Amino acid sequence: MSIFTEKVGMTRRQFLKGSGMLAVAVIVTGVFA
């Protein structure tokens, strides 16, 4: 059970990091556009 929650936490963290990077990319392109 703890292994499953750890996996979910890792995927959630990776998703948050990915969405954050995407938001930064959108902001940067919007500024330079």
C-alpha positions in Angstrom: 0.0 0.0 0.0 2.8 2.5 0.9 4.6 1.6 -2.4 1.4 2.5 -4.3 1.0 5.8 -2.5 4.7 6.6 -3.1 4.2 5.9 -6.9 1.1 8.2 -6.9 3.0 10.9 -5.1 5.9 10.6 -7.6 3.6 10.8 -10.7 1.7 13.7 -9.1 5.0 15.5 -8.5 6.2 14.8 -12.0 2.8 16.1 -13.4 3.0 19.3 -11.3 6.6 19.8 -12.5 5.6 19.2 -16.1 2.6 21.6 -15.9 4.8 24.2 -14.3 7.4 24.0 -17.0 4.6 24.2 -19.6 3.3 27.3 -17.9 6.7 28.9 -17.9 7.2 28.0 -21.6 3.8 29.6 -22.5 4.7 32.8 -20.5 8.1 33.1 -22.1 6.7 32.6 -25.7 3.9 35.1 -24.8 6.5 37.7 -23.7 8.8 37.2 -26.8 5.9 36.9 -29.3 
